[in-house]
Amino acid sequence: MNTATFQTQSSATYWRVAVISVAAAATLALTACAGMSSRETSTVVGATAGAVIGGVVTGSTAGAAVGAAAGGVVGNEVAKKRDR
């Protein structure tokens, strides 16, 4: 097997594992949100989305942490306005 074939298979395996991991984490997170208020749920969803976006854009854990903090605040504020 040549190197290009191995890299292609390795990349495909990586993405398969990544997608399955994200799906499993999303399922677990949604199950955990069952007993939460709408405001708490919005905060968690915002933090999760912010972490994913921050991590993808910056490619670092620090970017994911900043994105999670910002997303949590935005999710909380959106829920406040929705509950009025």
Residue pairs with C-beta under 8 A, 6 or more apart in sequence:
29 44
29 48
33 40
33 41
33 44
33 45
36 44
38 79
38 82
38 83
39 76
39 79
39 80
39 83
41 79
42 75
42 76
42 78
42 79
42 82
43 72
43 75
43 76
43 79
44 72
44 75
45 75
46 71
46 72
46 73
46 74
46 75
46 76
46 78
47 68
47 69
47 71
47 72
47 75
48 68
48 71
49 71
49 75
50 67
50 68
50 69
50 70
50 71
50 72
50 74
51 64
51 65
51 67
51 68
51 71
52 64
52 67
53 67
53 71
54 63
54 64
54 65
54 66
54 67
54 68
54 70
54 71
55 61
55 63
55 64
55 67
57 63
57 67
58 64
58 67
